């Protein structure tokens, strides 16, 4: 797909202003329930984990509280790991994968690690199935000082307040067909730029931090995930989403420079997942399980190599 689709909002060649962003926001509708799909599941974990509210979205504080789930009996002598999901609210398996890890596998690692999970960073985006927040800002390009995205700023403030060393960070994402049908055209219109790459990889891949790519760590995760789902092949140019492949199923981004969630900490081991839920080869359950396998494979690698 090489031509750039038009978009209904804005004037070609002109960046969006307040009026266009307001028009965009007015067109968004609630499509599912954060309370029913996420909050209820978080509350069900209260007997096994500590649950903390670290903020709420100002759009509707009662509707959009923000939660982290933590190990009980936190021990500063243990390595701490962070799992984030729903930075892009529309990426469902990231949210549900983070929760499923807590429900099924986290207890197997509590003796070795402190576990900290923020399963749905962008609850308005979850309900409206959006990549952006309500101000047409991408939270996953907003993890930097004085962030314009409330979702990013609140999590950064909370993590900083903990004053802990995080050993590993797993940031759970998806790449969907709506990236082409909605979100890339919207981005091009908002910023008055042209996008030339419209390839969506058919399969799972990882994004590492180009400053510290930890190739063996990424490889161990890819090897485990292949038991659950298929890994995305390179395109005809040998690339994934326009980026050179470091190894099978792995590309690297400049996490801090781009304001990505995976650059949130100074963790030694960092990876961002990209599940492809629109592939005919997968279903919702398969996508959730792939996210869980990423975390467990990464933790197993750390236990094996770092003890």
C-alpha positions as CSV (number, residue, x, y, z in Angstrom):
1,X,0.0,0.0,0.0
2,X,1.9,3.0,-1.2
3,X,-0.6,5.8,-1.7
4,X,-1.6,7.9,1.3
5,X,-5.3,7.7,2.2
6,X,-7.3,10.9,2.8
7,X,-8.8,11.7,6.1
8,X,-12.1,13.3,6.9
9,X,-10.8,15.9,9.4
10,X,-8.6,18.8,8.6
11,X,-7.2,20.5,5.5
12,X,-4.6,18.8,3.3
13,X,-1.2,20.2,4.1
14,X,-2.2,21.9,7.3
15,X,-1.6,20.6,10.8
16,X,-4.6,20.2,13.1
17,X,-5.4,23.0,15.5
18,X,-7.7,23.0,18.5
19,X,-10.8,23.0,16.3
20,X,-9.8,19.8,14.4
21,X,-8.8,18.0,17.6
22,X,-12.1,18.9,19.1
23,X,-13.9,17.6,16.0
24,X,-11.9,14.4,16.2
25,X,-12.7,13.9,19.9
26,X,-16.4,14.5,19.3
27,X,-16.5,11.7,16.9
28,X,-15.1,9.1,19.3
29,X,-17.6,6.7,20.9
30,X,-17.5,4.3,23.8
31,X,-17.3,0.7,22.4
32,X,-16.4,-1.4,25.5
33,X,-16.2,-1.1,29.3
34,X,-12.9,-0.5,31.1
35,X,-14.8,-1.2,34.4
36,X,-16.1,-4.6,33.3
37,X,-13.1,-5.7,31.2
38,X,-10.2,-4.5,33.4
39,X,-11.1,-3.0,36.8
40,X,-13.2,-6.0,37.9
41,X,-10.3,-8.3,37.0
42,X,-7.8,-6.1,38.9
43,X,-10.0,-6.1,42.0
44,X,-10.2,-9.9,41.9
45,X,-6.5,-10.0,42.5
46,X,-6.6,-8.2,45.8
47,X,-6.0,-11.3,47.9
48,X,-2.8,-12.1,46.2
49,X,-1.4,-8.7,45.3
50,X,-1.4,-5.1,46.6
51,X,-3.4,-2.8,44.4
52,X,-2.6,0.9,44.2
53,X,-4.3,3.7,42.4
54,X,-1.7,6.1,41.1
55,X,-4.0,8.6,39.5
56,X,-7.1,9.1,37.3
57,X,-7.7,10.7,34.0
58,X,-9.1,14.2,34.4
59,X,-11.6,13.6,31.6
60,X,-13.6,11.5,34.1
61,X,-11.8,10.6,37.3
62,X,-14.5,8.3,38.5
63,X,-14.6,6.4,35.3
64,X,-10.9,6.2,34.6
65,X,-8.9,5.4,37.7
66,X,-5.4,4.2,37.0
67,X,-4.0,1.1,38.9
68,X,-0.8,-0.8,39.4
69,X,-0.7,-4.3,40.9
70,X,2.3,-5.0,43.1
71,X,3.8,-8.0,45.0
72,X,2.8,-8.2,48.6
73,X,5.7,-8.1,51.0
74,X,7.9,-6.0,48.7
75,X,11.6,-6.9,49.3
76,X,14.3,-4.4,48.3
77,X,16.8,-7.2,48.1
78,X,14.9,-8.8,45.2
79,X,15.1,-7.8,41.5
80,X,12.1,-5.7,40.5
81,X,10.3,-6.2,37.1
82,X,7.8,-3.9,35.4
83,X,5.0,-4.9,33.0
84,X,3.0,-2.3,31.2
85,X,0.0,-2.8,29.0
86,X,-2.5,-0.6,27.2
87,X,-0.2,2.3,26.6
88,X,-2.2,2.3,23.3
89,X,-5.6,1.5,24.7
90,X,-6.8,-0.2,21.5
91,X,-4.2,-3.0,21.8
92,X,-6.3,-5.5,23.6
93,X,-4.0,-8.4,24.2
94,X,-1.5,-6.1,25.9
95,X,-4.0,-5.2,28.6
96,X,-5.4,-8.7,28.9
97,X,-2.0,-10.3,28.7
98,X,-0.7,-8.3,31.6
99,X,-3.7,-9.3,33.7
100,X,-3.5,-12.9,32.6
101,X,0.1,-13.0,33.7
102,X,-1.0,-11.9,37.2
103,X,-3.8,-14.4,37.3
104,X,-1.8,-17.4,36.2
105,X,2.0,-17.1,36.2
106,X,3.2,-14.2,38.4
107,X,3.0,-16.3,41.6
108,X,5.7,-18.6,40.2
109,X,8.2,-15.8,40.3
110,X,7.3,-14.0,43.5
111,X,10.1,-15.6,45.4
112,X,12.7,-14.3,43.0
113,X,11.2,-10.9,41.9
114,X,9.2,-8.0,43.0
115,X,6.5,-7.7,40.4
116,X,4.9,-4.4,39.4
117,X,2.2,-4.3,36.6
118,X,0.4,-1.3,35.1
119,X,-2.1,-3.3,32.9
120,X,-4.1,-0.4,31.3
121,X,-2.3,2.9,31.1
122,X,-4.8,4.5,28.7
123,X,-8.3,3.5,29.8
124,X,-10.1,6.0,27.7
125,X,-8.2,4.7,24.7
126,X,-9.3,1.2,25.8
127,X,-13.0,2.1,25.8
128,X,-13.0,4.0,22.5
129,X,-10.5,1.6,20.9
130,X,-8.0,4.3,20.2
131,X,-4.2,4.7,19.8
132,X,-4.4,8.3,21.0
133,X,-5.7,9.8,24.2
134,X,-8.7,12.2,24.2
135,X,-6.5,15.1,23.2
136,X,-5.3,13.3,20.0
137,X,-1.8,12.7,21.6
138,X,0.0,9.3,21.3
139,X,1.0,8.3,24.9
140,X,3.7,6.0,23.5
141,X,5.5,9.0,22.0
142,X,5.1,11.1,25.2
143,X,7.3,9.5,27.9
144,X,9.5,12.5,28.5
145,X,9.7,15.4,31.0
146,X,6.7,17.8,31.0
147,X,4.8,15.2,28.9
148,X,1.6,16.5,27.2
149,X,0.0,13.1,27.7
150,X,-1.6,12.7,31.1
151,X,-1.4,8.9,30.8
152,X,2.4,9.0,30.4
153,X,3.0,11.7,32.9
154,X,1.1,10.0,35.7
155,X,2.9,6.7,35.3
156,X,6.3,8.4,35.1
157,X,5.6,10.3,38.3
158,X,4.5,7.2,40.1
159,X,7.5,5.1,39.0
160,X,9.9,7.9,40.0
161,X,8.2,8.1,43.4
162,X,9.0,4.4,44.1
163,X,12.7,5.1,43.9
164,X,13.5,1.5,42.9
165,X,15.9,-0.2,40.4
166,X,14.0,-2.1,37.8
167,X,15.8,-5.1,36.3
168,X,13.4,-5.7,33.4
169,X,10.5,-4.0,31.7
170,X,8.0,-5.7,29.4
171,X,5.8,-3.3,27.4
172,X,3.0,-5.2,25.8
173,X,1.6,-4.0,22.4
174,X,-0.2,-5.0,19.2
175,X,0.1,-4.0,15.5
176,X,-3.4,-4.1,14.0
177,X,-5.0,-3.6,10.5
178,X,-6.6,-0.4,11.9
179,X,-3.1,1.1,11.9
180,X,-3.6,1.5,8.2
181,X,-7.3,2.0,8.0
182,X,-7.5,4.6,10.8
183,X,-4.4,5.6,12.8
184,X,-1.8,6.2,10.2
185,X,-4.2,8.3,8.1
186,X,-5.2,10.2,11.2
187,X,-1.6,10.8,12.1
188,X,-0.7,12.0,8.6
189,X,-3.7,14.5,8.7
190,X,-2.9,15.7,12.2
191,X,0.7,16.5,11.5
192,X,0.4,17.3,7.8
193,X,3.0,14.8,6.8
194,X,3.1,12.0,4.3
195,X,3.7,8.4,5.3
196,X,5.3,6.1,2.8
197,X,5.5,2.8,4.7
198,X,2.2,1.0,5.1
199,X,3.4,-2.5,5.7
200,X,1.9,-4.4,8.5
201,X,3.9,-7.6,9.4
202,X,1.9,-10.8,9.6
203,X,3.0,-12.2,12.9
204,X,4.7,-11.5,16.2
205,X,7.8,-9.4,16.6
206,X,9.8,-7.5,19.3
207,X,11.2,-4.1,19.6
208,X,14.4,-3.7,21.6
209,X,16.1,-0.5,22.8
210,X,18.8,0.4,20.3
211,X,21.0,1.8,23.1
212,X,21.0,-1.6,24.9
213,X,19.4,-4.2,22.6
214,X,20.2,-7.3,24.7
215,X,20.1,-9.6,21.7
216,X,20.3,-12.9,23.7
217,X,17.3,-11.8,25.8
218,X,15.2,-11.0,22.8
219,X,16.2,-14.2,21.1
220,X,15.2,-16.3,24.1
221,X,11.7,-14.6,24.0
222,X,11.3,-15.2,20.3
223,X,12.2,-18.8,20.7
224,X,9.6,-19.3,23.4
225,X,6.9,-17.3,21.5
226,X,7.3,-19.5,18.4
227,X,5.7,-22.3,20.4
228,X,2.6,-20.2,20.7
229,X,2.3,-18.1,17.5
230,X,4.1,-17.3,14.3
231,X,6.9,-14.8,14.1
232,X,6.6,-12.0,11.5
233,X,8.9,-12.5,8.4
234,X,10.7,-9.6,6.8
235,X,9.1,-7.7,4.0
236,X,10.4,-7.7,0.4
237,X,13.0,-5.2,1.4
238,X,14.2,-7.2,4.4
239,X,12.6,-4.9,6.9
240,X,9.9,-4.8,9.5
241,X,7.7,-1.7,9.6
242,X,10.5,0.0,7.6
243,X,13.2,-0.8,10.1
244,X,16.2,-3.1,9.6
245,X,16.0,-6.5,11.4
246,X,18.6,-7.2,14.0
247,X,17.7,-10.9,14.2
248,X,14.7,-13.0,13.5
249,X,11.6,-11.2,14.7
250,X,13.5,-8.3,16.4
251,X,14.0,-4.7,15.5
252,X,15.4,-1.9,17.6
253,X,14.2,1.7,18.3
254,X,15.7,4.6,20.2
255,X,13.5,4.4,23.2
256,X,14.3,7.6,25.0
257,X,14.7,9.7,21.9
258,X,11.2,8.7,20.6
259,X,9.5,9.1,24.0
260,X,8.5,5.4,24.1
261,X,7.2,3.7,27.2
262,X,10.1,1.1,27.0
263,X,12.4,4.0,27.7
264,X,10.6,4.8,31.0
265,X,13.3,3.2,33.2
266,X,17.0,2.3,33.1
267,X,16.2,-1.4,33.2
268,X,18.9,-3.7,32.0
269,X,16.4,-5.9,30.0
270,X,13.7,-4.2,28.0
271,X,11.4,-5.3,25.2
272,X,8.2,-4.2,23.5
273,X,6.0,-6.8,22.1
274,X,4.0,-6.5,18.9
275,X,1.3,-9.1,18.5
276,X,-0.7,-9.2,15.2
277,X,-4.3,-10.0,16.2
278,X,-5.8,-9.7,12.7
279,X,-3.8,-12.6,11.3
280,X,-6.0,-15.6,10.2
281,X,-3.6,-17.8,12.0
282,X,-4.4,-16.5,15.5
283,X,-7.4,-15.8,17.9
284,X,-7.8,-13.6,20.9
285,X,-6.7,-16.3,23.3
286,X,-3.6,-17.1,21.3
287,X,-2.6,-13.4,21.4
288,X,-3.1,-13.1,25.1
289,X,-1.0,-16.2,25.7
290,X,1.8,-14.9,23.5
291,X,2.0,-11.8,25.8
292,X,2.2,-14.0,28.8
293,X,4.9,-16.2,27.3
294,X,7.0,-13.1,26.6
295,X,7.1,-12.2,30.3
296,X,7.8,-15.7,31.6
297,X,10.5,-16.4,29.0
298,X,12.2,-13.1,29.8
299,X,12.1,-13.8,33.5
300,X,13.4,-17.4,33.0
301,X,16.3,-16.0,30.9
302,X,17.1,-13.5,33.7
303,X,17.0,-16.2,36.4
304,X,19.3,-18.5,34.3
305,X,21.8,-15.9,33.3
306,X,21.9,-13.4,36.2
307,X,21.9,-15.5,39.3
